[in-house]
């Protein structure tokens, strides 16, 4: 049962950030294509958003590791 909790924690915890990162990168590429002069601002904001999204996946990994070793 504990292995199921670990698998669900990391699996479900990675779905949201994965979708968010994909959508953000796609929208940023689209925005740069429409307005190439704004590329530096778009890139900086996109990277900042990706960092926050990836932090959520890291939190899920930490929870999964804690669940693995807590009895």
C-alpha positions as CSV (number, residue, x, y, z in Angstrom):
1,X,0.0,0.0,0.0
2,X,2.9,2.3,0.8
3,X,4.4,1.8,-2.7
4,X,1.0,2.8,-4.2
5,X,1.0,6.1,-2.2
6,X,4.6,6.8,-3.4
7,X,3.7,6.1,-7.0
8,X,0.6,8.3,-6.9
9,X,2.5,11.1,-5.2
10,X,5.1,11.4,-7.8
11,X,2.9,10.4,-10.7
12,X,0.1,12.9,-10.0
13,X,2.6,15.5,-8.7
14,X,4.3,15.5,-12.1
15,X,1.3,15.7,-14.3
16,X,0.4,19.3,-13.5
17,X,3.9,20.8,-13.9
18,X,4.4,18.8,-17.1
19,X,1.3,20.2,-18.6
20,X,2.1,23.7,-17.4
21,X,5.6,23.7,-18.7
22,X,4.4,22.4,-22.1
23,X,1.7,25.0,-22.4
24,X,4.0,27.8,-21.2
25,X,6.8,26.9,-23.7
26,X,4.3,26.7,-26.5
27,X,2.7,30.0,-25.7
28,X,6.1,31.7,-25.4
29,X,7.2,30.4,-28.8
30,X,4.0,31.6,-30.3
31,X,4.4,35.0,-28.7
32,X,8.0,35.3,-29.9
33,X,6.9,34.4,-33.4
34,X,4.3,37.2,-33.3
35,X,6.6,39.8,-31.7
36,X,10.3,39.0,-32.0
37,X,11.3,42.3,-30.4
38,X,9.8,41.3,-27.1
39,X,11.8,38.0,-27.0
40,X,14.0,39.0,-24.0
41,X,11.1,39.9,-21.8
42,X,9.1,36.8,-22.9
43,X,12.0,34.5,-22.3
44,X,12.8,35.8,-18.8
45,X,9.1,35.5,-17.8
46,X,8.8,32.1,-19.3
47,X,11.9,30.8,-17.5
48,X,10.6,32.2,-14.2
49,X,7.3,30.5,-14.7
50,X,9.0,27.2,-15.6
51,X,11.1,27.4,-12.4
52,X,8.0,27.7,-10.3
53,X,6.2,24.9,-12.1
54,X,9.3,22.6,-11.7
55,X,9.4,23.4,-8.0
56,X,6.0,21.8,-7.6
57,X,7.3,18.6,-9.2
58,X,10.3,18.6,-6.9
59,X,8.0,19.0,-3.9
60,X,6.1,15.9,-5.1
61,X,9.4,14.0,-5.4
62,X,10.3,15.0,-1.8
63,X,6.9,13.8,-0.6
64,X,7.3,10.5,-2.4
65,X,10.7,10.0,-0.9
66,X,9.3,10.8,2.6
67,X,6.4,8.4,2.1
68,X,8.9,5.7,1.0
69,X,10.9,5.9,4.3
70,X,8.2,6.7,6.8
71,X,6.7,3.6,8.4
